[in-house]
């Protein structure tokens, strides 16, 4: 334990940088992935067979794109996107470069989570809004999304935790963050302490993320009021 604490103290500046890079990759990529995945999920539920505006062809095309995106292993996706990443960021290494792949990898997953959350809403609520003369846009923004908000927040915890795991995988190809420290210094340089410490920090981050989202979802759930 004393040796572990000494390693932690001696390498704290590097670990602090790793924590910051991991959080930056996770939060920034989650934000942009939701900008893509949330509308996709809404479109999937709206254009479905029982949706408020069925469009069979568009629904099938979007479903195929989402399924293909979810099928590609992240580490392979990241390597395949290196040319795109270089074109956008100017480099294919570092935590900023990893954000591009994280967004592309997470967006399809988010779309399915959003679709699932919206599908759980009682159709009677939508029908009631339609009876009162609500437009499609009003049904989406004033009925579907507010009703599904607690479920969407819980889905956000799944996505964010998944992204933390993705950042660790991205460390294998030079993304930075805690994953890179564990691999580069802990594994390749045979320093077990510098592999275990990042793992413990990642576990703590995941627990904090889960706690935050659970608390937020509980506060938003009308059944708890």
C-alpha positions in Angstrom: 0.0 0.0 0.0 2.8 2.4 0.8 4.5 1.7 -2.5 1.1 2.4 -4.2 0.7 5.7 -2.4 4.3 6.7 -3.3 3.6 5.9 -7.0 0.4 7.9 -6.8 2.2 10.9 -5.3 5.1 10.8 -7.7 2.9 10.5 -10.8 0.0 12.7 -9.7 0.7 15.5 -12.3 0.5 12.9 -15.1 -2.5 11.2 -13.6 -4.3 14.5 -13.1 -3.7 15.3 -16.8 -5.1 11.8 -17.6 -8.2 12.4 -15.5 -8.8 15.8 -17.2 -8.3 14.3 -20.7 -10.6 11.3 -19.9 -13.4 13.7 -18.6 -12.9 16.0 -21.6 -13.2 13.1 -24.1 -16.2 11.7 -22.3 -18.2 14.9 -21.8 -17.5 16.6 -25.1 -18.1 13.4 -27.1 -21.3 12.8 -25.2 -22.6 16.3 -26.0 -22.0 16.0 -29.7 -23.1 12.4 -29.9 -26.4 13.4 -28.3 -26.7 16.2 -30.9 -26.7 13.5 -33.5 -28.2 10.5 -31.7 -31.2 12.3 -30.1 -32.7 13.5 -33.4 -32.1 10.2 -35.0 -33.9 8.4 -32.2 -36.8 10.8 -32.4 -37.0 10.3 -36.2 -37.0 6.5 -35.7 -40.0 6.6 -33.4 -41.8 9.3 -35.4 -41.4 7.5 -38.7 -42.1 4.0 -37.4 -45.2 2.0 -38.4 -47.1 3.2 -35.3 -45.4 6.6 -35.2 -47.1 10.0 -35.5 -45.8 10.4 -39.1 -45.0 7.0 -40.6 -42.4 7.0 -43.4 -41.5 3.4 -44.1 -38.5 4.0 -46.4 -36.9 6.6 -44.2 -37.4 4.5 -41.1 -35.8 1.5 -42.8 -32.8 3.5 -44.0 -32.2 5.1 -40.7 -32.5 1.8 -38.9 -29.9 0.2 -41.2 -27.5 3.1 -40.7 -27.9 2.9 -36.9 -27.5 -0.9 -36.9 -24.3 -0.7 -39.1 -22.9 2.0 -36.8 -23.5 -0.1 -33.7 -22.0 -3.3 -35.3 -18.5 -1.9 -35.8 -16.1 -2.6 -32.9 -14.9 0.8 -31.5 -11.2 0.2 -31.9 -11.6 -0.8 -35.5 -13.9 2.2 -36.1 -11.3 4.5 -34.6 -8.6 3.2 -36.9 -10.8 3.4 -39.9 -11.7 7.0 -39.1 -8.0 8.2 -38.8 -8.2 10.0 -42.2 -11.4 11.7 -41.3 -10.0 12.6 -37.9 -6.9 14.1 -39.4 -9.0 16.1 -41.8 -11.1 17.5 -39.0 -8.6 17.9 -36.1 -5.3 18.0 -38.0 -4.0 14.9 -36.2 -5.0 11.3 -35.5 -3.5 11.1 -32.0 -4.3 12.8 -28.7 -7.5 13.2 -26.8 -8.9 15.8 -29.2 -8.6 13.4 -32.1 -10.3 10.6 -30.1 -13.4 12.8 -29.7 -14.3 12.4 -33.4 -14.3 8.6 -33.2 -16.1 8.6 -29.8 -18.9 10.8 -31.3 -19.3 8.5 -34.3 -19.2 5.4 -32.2 -21.7 6.6 -29.6 -24.3 8.4 -31.8 -26.0 5.2 -33.1 -26.0 3.7 -29.6 -27.7 6.8 -28.3 -30.3 6.7 -31.1 -31.4 3.3 -30.1 -31.6 4.3 -26.4 -33.7 7.3 -27.3 -36.0 5.2 -29.5 -36.4 2.7 -26.7 -37.2 5.4 -24.2 -39.8 7.1 -26.4 -41.4 3.7 -27.3 -42.2 3.2 -23.6 -44.6 6.2 -23.6 -48.3 5.3 -23.4 -49.8 5.8 -26.9 -52.9 7.2 -25.1 -50.9 10.3 -24.1 -50.0 10.9 -27.7 -53.6 10.4 -28.9 -54.9 12.8 -26.3 -52.5 15.5 -27.5 -53.5 14.8 -31.1 -57.2 15.1 -30.1 -56.5 18.5 -28.6 -55.1 19.7 -31.9 -51.3 19.4 -31.2 -49.1 19.4 -34.3 -46.3 16.8 -34.8 -43.7 19.2 -33.5 -45.7 20.0 -30.4 -46.2 16.3 -29.7 -42.5 15.7 -30.0 -41.4 18.7 -27.8 -44.3 18.9 -25.4 -45.3 15.3 -25.0 -42.8 12.7 -26.1 -39.5 14.2 -24.8 -40.9 15.5 -21.5 -42.6 12.2 -20.8 -39.5 10.2 -21.6 -37.1 12.5 -19.8 -36.3 10.3 -16.8 -35.7 7.3 -19.1 -33.6 9.5 -21.3 -31.5 10.6 -18.4 -31.0 6.9 -17.3 -29.9 6.2 -20.9 -27.5 9.0 -20.6 -25.7 7.2 -17.7 -25.3 4.1 -19.9 -23.9 6.2 -22.7 -21.5 8.2 -20.6 -20.2 5.1 -18.8 -19.8 3.4 -22.2 -17.8 6.4 -23.4 -15.5 6.2 -20.4 -14.8 2.6 -21.4 -14.2 3.7 -25.0 -11.7 6.4 -23.9 -9.7 3.6 -22.2 -9.7 1.5 -25.4 -8.7 4.6 -27.4 -5.6 4.9 -25.1 -4.2 1.8 -27.0 -3.8 3.9 -30.1 -2.5 7.1 -28.6 -5.6 9.0 -27.5 -4.3 10.1 -24.1 -6.3 9.9 -20.9 -6.2 7.3 -18.1 -6.3 4.4 -20.6 -3.2 5.6 -22.3 -1.4 5.9 -18.9 -2.4 2.3 -17.9 -1.3 0.9 -21.3 1.8 3.0 -22.0 3.3 3.2 -18.5 1.7 0.3 -16.6 1.6 -2.5 -19.2 4.4 -1.7 -21.7 6.9 -0.4 -19.1 6.0 -3.1 -16.6 4.9 -0.8 -13.8 1.8 -2.6 -12.4 1.0 0.3 -10.0 0.6 2.6 -13.0 -1.9 0.1 -14.5 -3.9 -0.4 -11.3 -4.2 3.2 -10.2 -5.9 4.4 -13.5 -8.2 1.4 -13.2 -9.3 2.4 -9.7 -9.7 6.1 -10.8 -11.9 5.0 -13.8 -14.0 2.8 -11.4 -14.5 5.8 -9.1 -15.5 8.0 -12.1 -18.0 5.5 -13.3 -19.6 5.3 -9.8 -19.8 9.1 -9.6 -21.4 9.3 -13.1 -23.9 6.6 -12.2 -24.8 8.3 -8.9 -25.3 11.7 -10.6 -27.6 10.3 -13.4 -29.6 8.2 -10.9 -30.1 11.2 -8.7 -31.1 13.4 -11.7 -33.5 10.8 -13.1 -35.2 10.3 -9.7 -35.6 14.1 -9.4 -37.2 14.3 -12.8 -39.5 11.3 -12.4 -43.1 12.6 -11.8 -43.9 9.3 -10.0 -41.6 10.4 -7.1 -43.4 13.7 -6.6 
